[in-house]
Amino acid sequence: MKRIVTLAALFMLSSHGVWAAGTQQDMQAAMQRMQEAQAKLMASMMVDKKSRFGFNETVSALQDAAKKRGWEIGPVMDMQEAMIKAGHKTAKPFKMLVMCNKDLAENLIKAQVAQKAMPFAPCRLSVFEGNDGKVYIAKPNTELMAQMATPAFAPLLKQFAEEENALLAKIIE
């Protein structure tokens, strides 16, 4: 009996939501606006910065700057090679670099675990040649993440953003 009452209440709430939303066209328009907003948010989660250097020079400059700032340097993944192997014969130069300020990453992950949030640290940069022939560096938008984060993470993500900006200062236009 309890399950029937619960199901009836859910049905009434859902039908009220449909009735309150108006016509089906209104609902579809609202859903489309929501999907567009979600797409904009997802697109804003990454940023591209134009490099002052060529492709290989950009990769080297990032690694050198990271070493000077005391970052941990991980492997470099040649994504162009992987894409060519997968059948994309016209793949442009594209490398993914794993590098991170270890202390900031550890503090961020500890705070996330303490809050029972999914652990994440923005520790990858991509270097790629764009369709315009210029070289770009793509990275997570840690500034935006810091603005959206809970108070437990926001200061740490802001420090990440400041550290990334310092790393990129002499490399990007």
Beta strands, then each sheet from edge to edge (+ up, - down):
strand 1: 46-50
strand 2: 72-78
strand 3: 94-100
strand 4: 124-129
strand 5: 135-140
sheet 1: 1+ 5- 4+ 3- 2+
end
